[in-house]
């Protein structure tokens, strides 16, 4: 037996083989690092090897999982608690890189669990329908849908629209009736239907800024139809949305 110092941690150890340069702990760490480097270098080959091995032994994996169901469940729960931040980071990265796949998974789940999805949405709406975040989300979703269906570009934000509503004091600028801010609807001065017709003729999308929309009561907005009706309102500085 001879005494040598570990090249990593420096502790003294008794060795029989002079080629042994690391203590057992450091040797295990190095072995795992080597395995990781090899796996990353040959990730496709290793993934295919694991896939083939799983397909050949699928019944064994299922039997083992069924026999240790509670143990596996407890292990996963403990692992999730210890690695919650890592899981959230991975989920965020995956969601950003697979947006269309994520949407499709969500749609398929709703089709299979339509009653559960409806109950969830109903509860969510009861809790969040009066929050600012929900109102902004609904506003942005509606504007994106209108822009997509009518081939236009909306270049204004919820805050700009809210400022315009507040400046009206809840009075419809067309009929001058006090209807309240919550009963004023968003009207495009140049109708969306005409903007869509212009796009089909020219191929150029019309850009709507905050000064190209106005608040009208529901009655006046319905009567306006596809006519151009511009009412002089205080101009708001346009800040295009990203």
C-alpha positions as semicolon CSV with decimal commas, in nm:
position;residue;x (nm);y (nm);z (nm)
1;X;0,000;0,000;0,000
2;X;0,127;0,343;-0,089
3;X;0,007;0,695;0,001
4;X;-0,097;0,933;-0,277
5;X;-0,286;1,263;-0,290
6;X;-0,605;1,290;-0,493
7;X;-0,542;1,521;-0,791
8;X;-0,886;1,686;-0,752
9;X;-0,960;1,731;-0,382
10;X;-0,605;1,679;-0,249
11;X;-0,689;1,432;0,029
12;X;-0,445;1,151;0,108
13;X;-0,545;0,798;0,016
14;X;-0,391;0,454;0,033
15;X;-0,359;0,294;-0,307
16;X;-0,250;-0,045;-0,434
17;X;-0,244;0,064;-0,797
18;X;-0,003;0,349;-0,873
19;X;-0,224;0,453;-1,163
20;X;-0,504;0,547;-0,921
21;X;-0,496;0,929;-0,910
22;X;-0,838;1,008;-0,761
23;X;-1,029;0,923;-0,445
24;X;-1,352;0,720;-0,487
25;X;-1,578;1,029;-0,467
26;X;-1,382;1,229;-0,726
27;X;-1,355;0,921;-0,947
28;X;-1,735;0,882;-0,941
29;X;-1,784;1,252;-1,029
30;X;-1,539;1,221;-1,319
31;X;-1,709;0,903;-1,440
32;X;-2,047;1,078;-1,450
33;X;-1,900;1,382;-1,626
34;X;-1,746;1,152;-1,885
35;X;-2,079;0,977;-1,938
36;X;-2,254;1,312;-1,981
37;X;-1,999;1,431;-2,238
38;X;-2,035;1,106;-2,430
39;X;-2,415;1,126;-2,424
40;X;-2,420;1,487;-2,548
41;X;-2,173;1,400;-2,823
42;X;-2,379;1,097;-2,933
43;X;-2,725;1,211;-2,830
44;X;-2,904;1,092;-3,144
45;X;-2,750;0,745;-3,134
46;X;-2,819;0,710;-2,759
47;X;-3,178;0,831;-2,799
48;X;-3,238;0,578;-3,075
49;X;-3,077;0,302;-2,866
50;X;-3,300;0,387;-2,568
51;X;-3,608;0,400;-2,788
52;X;-3,538;0,059;-2,940
53;X;-3,461;-0,091;-2,597
54;X;-3,788;0,047;-2,458
55;X;-3,992;-0,091;-2,748
56;X;-3,836;-0,435;-2,698
57;X;-3,901;-0,434;-2,321
58;X;-4,217;-0,228;-2,300
59;X;-4,413;-0,497;-2,114
60;X;-4,141;-0,522;-1,848
61;X;-4,147;-0,144;-1,790
62;X;-4,526;-0,152;-1,755
63;X;-4,515;-0,440;-1,509
64;X;-4,250;-0,268;-1,301
65;X;-4,439;0,061;-1,303
66;X;-4,762;-0,113;-1,199
67;X;-4,589;-0,299;-0,917
68;X;-4,424;0,020;-0,782
69;X;-4,700;0,268;-0,858
70;X;-4,709;0,442;-0,518
71;X;-4,331;0,442;-0,483
72;X;-4,286;0,603;-0,826
73;X;-4,556;0,859;-0,750
74;X;-4,389;0,958;-0,422
75;X;-4,047;0,977;-0,589
76;X;-4,178;1,203;-0,867
77;X;-4,350;1,426;-0,614
78;X;-4,030;1,468;-0,410
79;X;-3,824;1,524;-0,724
80;X;-4,065;1,792;-0,847
81;X;-4,045;1,976;-0,514
82;X;-3,665;1,969;-0,525
83;X;-3,647;2,075;-0,893
84;X;-3,951;2,301;-0,931
85;X;-3,755;2,596;-1,074
86;X;-3,579;2,369;-1,326
87;X;-3,913;2,219;-1,437
88;X;-4,067;2,564;-1,486
89;X;-3,765;2,682;-1,687
90;X;-3,778;2,373;-1,911
91;X;-4,154;2,410;-1,956
92;X;-4,113;2,776;-2,055
93;X;-3,841;2,696;-2,310
94;X;-4,045;2,408;-2,455
95;X;-4,359;2,624;-2,480
96;X;-4,168;2,898;-2,665
97;X;-4,019;2,649;-2,911
98;X;-4,341;2,452;-2,968
99;X;-4,619;2,711;-2,975
100;X;-4,826;2,546;-3,247
101;X;-4,786;2,200;-3,091
102;X;-4,887;2,343;-2,752
103;X;-5,200;2,497;-2,901
104;X;-5,290;2,170;-3,073
105;X;-5,244;1,975;-2,748
106;X;-5,471;2,224;-2,572
107;X;-5,739;2,199;-2,842
108;X;-5,731;1,818;-2,832
109;X;-5,763;1,818;-2,453
110;X;-6,065;2,052;-2,471
111;X;-6,231;1,826;-2,733
112;X;-6,185;1,522;-2,508
113;X;-6,284;1,702;-2,185
114;X;-6,531;1,964;-2,303
115;X;-6,743;1,959;-1,984
116;X;-6,438;1,987;-1,758
117;X;-6,298;2,269;-1,975
118;X;-6,630;2,456;-1,958
119;X;-6,645;2,426;-1,577
120;X;-6,284;2,544;-1,548
121;X;-6,348;2,844;-1,773
122;X;-6,665;2,932;-1,580
123;X;-6,477;2,930;-1,246
124;X;-6,187;3,127;-1,397
125;X;-6,428;3,388;-1,535
126;X;-6,601;3,433;-1,199
127;X;-6,268;3,504;-1,029
128;X;-6,090;3,710;-1,297
129;X;-6,355;3,885;-1,508
130;X;-6,322;4,211;-1,310
131;X;-5,941;4,216;-1,305
132;X;-5,740;4,452;-1,524
133;X;-5,526;4,168;-1,658
134;X;-5,834;3,981;-1,785
135;X;-5,975;4,295;-1,950
136;X;-5,642;4,361;-2,125
137;X;-5,627;3,997;-2,239
138;X;-5,980;4,011;-2,384
139;X;-5,909;4,344;-2,554
140;X;-5,586;4,223;-2,715
141;X;-5,742;3,893;-2,823
142;X;-6,034;4,073;-2,985
143;X;-5,805;4,318;-3,165
144;X;-5,585;4,035;-3,300
145;X;-5,892;3,850;-3,426
146;X;-6,033;4,159;-3,601
147;X;-5,695;4,234;-3,755
148;X;-5,662;3,875;-3,882
149;X;-6,014;3,854;-4,028
150;X;-6,009;4,198;-4,193
151;X;-5,642;4,215;-4,299
152;X;-5,558;4,532;-4,105
153;X;-5,292;4,637;-3,852
154;X;-5,387;4,769;-3,506
155;X;-5,120;5,003;-3,376
156;X;-5,257;5,108;-3,037
157;X;-5,263;4,970;-2,684
158;X;-5,524;4,906;-2,418
159;X;-5,389;5,198;-2,210
160;X;-5,439;5,439;-2,502
161;X;-5,795;5,315;-2,556
162;X;-5,867;5,346;-2,183
163;X;-5,737;5,705;-2,187
164;X;-5,973;5,782;-2,474
165;X;-6,266;5,631;-2,286
166;X;-6,192;5,833;-1,972
167;X;-6,166;6,156;-2,174
168;X;-6,523;6,096;-2,301
169;X;-6,661;6,097;-1,942
170;X;-6,901;5,820;-2,042
171;X;-7,082;6,043;-2,294
172;X;-7,135;5,917;-2,649
173;X;-6,982;6,187;-2,873
174;X;-7,241;6,122;-3,146
175;X;-7,575;6,136;-2,959
176;X;-7,437;6,319;-2,650
177;X;-7,615;6,079;-2,413
178;X;-7,457;5,976;-2,083
179;X;-7,433;5,596;-2,114
180;X;-7,131;5,531;-1,890
181;X;-6,778;5,429;-1,983
182;X;-6,859;5,057;-1,957
183;X;-7,131;5,094;-2,225
184;X;-6,911;5,265;-2,487
185;X;-6,787;5,041;-2,767
186;X;-6,483;5,069;-2,990
187;X;-6,563;5,200;-3,339
188;X;-6,324;5,215;-3,635
189;X;-6,375;5,552;-3,808
190;X;-6,292;5,394;-4,143
191;X;-6,495;5,069;-4,136
192;X;-6,308;4,740;-4,119
193;X;-6,517;4,598;-4,406
194;X;-6,397;4,875;-4,640
195;X;-6,038;4,833;-4,518
196;X;-6,062;4,463;-4,606
197;X;-6,196;4,548;-4,955
198;X;-5,907;4,790;-5,005
199;X;-5,660;4,516;-4,906
200;X;-5,811;4,272;-5,157
201;X;-5,768;4,534;-5,432
202;X;-5,424;4,673;-5,343
203;X;-5,264;4,408;-5,120
204;X;-5,174;4,676;-4,863
205;X;-5,300;4,650;-4,505
206;X;-5,451;4,962;-4,349
207;X;-5,291;5,074;-4,021
208;X;-5,527;5,191;-3,744
209;X;-5,370;5,418;-3,481
210;X;-5,539;5,541;-3,163
211;X;-5,670;5,844;-3,353
212;X;-5,841;5,620;-3,611
213;X;-6,081;5,477;-3,354
214;X;-6,348;5,639;-3,139
215;X;-6,584;5,545;-2,854
216;X;-6,954;5,524;-2,948
217;X;-7,254;5,387;-2,764
218;X;-7,379;5,050;-2,890
219;X;-7,683;5,210;-3,058
220;X;-7,480;5,467;-3,257
221;X;-7,219;5,207;-3,348
222;X;-7,491;4,979;-3,490
223;X;-7,656;5,261;-3,688
224;X;-7,323;5,370;-3,835
225;X;-7,282;5,035;-4,017
226;X;-7,021;5,071;-4,295
227;X;-7,032;5,450;-4,316
228;X;-6,744;5,681;-4,232
229;X;-6,834;5,890;-3,926
230;X;-6,559;6,095;-3,768
231;X;-6,627;6,297;-3,454
232;X;-6,367;6,547;-3,338
233;X;-6,211;6,420;-3,017
234;X;-5,892;6,520;-2,830
235;X;-5,592;6,373;-3,012
236;X;-5,383;6,118;-2,823
237;X;-5,014;6,067;-2,893
238;X;-4,978;5,741;-3,084
239;X;-4,741;5,481;-2,938
240;X;-4,729;5,178;-3,169
241;X;-4,749;4,844;-2,995
242;X;-4,461;4,600;-3,046
